[in-house]
């Protein structure tokens, strides 16, 4: 049993090693996506820092700092989950483009092991990107992580990652069902998930705001 | 070629002469343009252990579809395929461990080097990286590949070199049944000869059975112990080159092909190309 599991892990590692080798060869593109991620997070953070000026009111600097931190967490978490969705969603499309899909399917690697390997590779890439973006952003924007609950953050990201792996797997099958438009459909799914998560965040923040400020509750009619 | 030896699975230790048995295998495809097309039509064939079996046919005759079914990539609509007694549907995982394939396109991660691709391919079959590297170098040397270039991205290698790396990938896992789908298409004459010599050596020195598809009559005759001719998805003739010539009163394999299909091989290829336009 243990030997069999070790064997499957060895097979799964083939995909991790392959993806790392591909990242090295495509280093220029990786740099592009990294800069894109850093710039996106920084842009949002600067907009957050300008909130007092935009709103025209006097806002407590601590509240602005908290607001910016929330925005950064949001953009970096979304980048983390976005990478997972994109990589898993492109598992089939990428290998089709390279022309290697038949060799992967012909090899004695169970589909589940293939997916585990790709999930492992994706988690490595998403984590490396997220840490790099956070590190780069802290060079430009003051971020106070002294009270950060790292364990909770990791657990939340892992739970989110599992959900996005599921969505990614479902989307990965689109190119098999619709050869021409499958990948485009996968990206639409990702955009819809972003919209849904944004609207959920909005309603959660509103509820939290309502609890904190009784005066902002709607008046009874 | 001692470096290519591997421990044989249990199924190969049992007596039996049949490496591949296909019985009434049929595959149809549906498309909006052509409607229902029967790519393989009730093909039955038997390849004995250690044999090189050549499947000769024009483009679109069903060769690649048949090879894809033998390699578990496609499921037959009808009929059965057994590899060393194992059913490709019921024992798919076990069959996959016994086979490997070279297709007409050398399909690789083109940014990765030949060695990175080969080590990755070896890992998929449970071959340790060090063992893969040693085997890969031995095979590539025999195929006449410049060893100094094995760490360059594959996209920088010529089509012939890429195809040789594809052949090395298939041999790396020491397959007991090797499916070669037009392996020398696009190679120059020297490379073609090197590959053909290597294929024969592999069969002579190891316990390998080879199914080779080609539309090169010379290659079919030079390499194959027996030849099957596919036409419109059907196996229309089968035998050794001498048997086929004698049966059809022909002096050349080209005449046999014309006799059983009604067309010369190049004409049949041209007709197939017109159909795809």
Contacts between the chains, C-beta under 8 A, distances in Angstrom:
chain1	res1	chain2	res2	distance
A	7	B	126	6.7
A	10	B	123	7.2
A	10	B	126	7.0
A	11	B	123	7.0
A	11	B	124	6.7
A	11	B	126	7.1
A	13	B	123	7.3
A	14	B	120	5.9
A	14	B	123	3.6
A	14	B	124	5.5
A	17	B	120	6.9
A	17	B	123	7.1
A	18	B	109	7.1
A	18	B	112	7.6
A	18	B	116	7.9
A	18	B	120	4.9
A	21	B	112	5.7
A	21	B	116	5.2
A	21	B	120	7.7
A	22	B	109	6.3
A	22	B	111	6.4
A	22	B	112	6.6
A	25	B	111	3.9
A	25	B	112	6.2
A	25	B	153	6.6
A	26	B	111	6.3
A	98	B	107	7.0
A	98	B	108	7.2
A	98	B	109	5.4
A	98	B	110	6.8
A	99	B	105	6.0
A	99	B	107	3.5
A	99	B	108	7.4
A	100	B	107	5.1
A	100	B	108	6.5
A	100	B	109	6.3
A	102	B	68	7.7
A	102	B	73	5.6
A	102	B	101	8.0
A	102	B	103	7.0
A	102	B	107	6.9
A	103	B	101	7.9
A	103	B	107	6.2
A	103	B	121	7.1
A	103	B	124	8.0
A	103	B	169	7.9
A	104	B	124	7.4
A	105	B	73	6.1
A	106	B	71	5.2
A	106	B	72	6.4
A	106	B	73	5.8
A	106	B	96	6.5
A	106	B	99	7.6
A	106	B	100	7.7
A	106	B	101	6.3
A	107	B	96	6.5
A	107	B	121	7.8
A	107	B	124	4.0
A	107	B	125	6.3
A	108	B	93	5.7
A	108	B	96	4.0
A	108	B	97	4.7
A	108	B	124	7.5
A	108	B	125	6.5
A	108	B	126	7.8
A	109	B	124	5.4
A	110	B	93	7.4
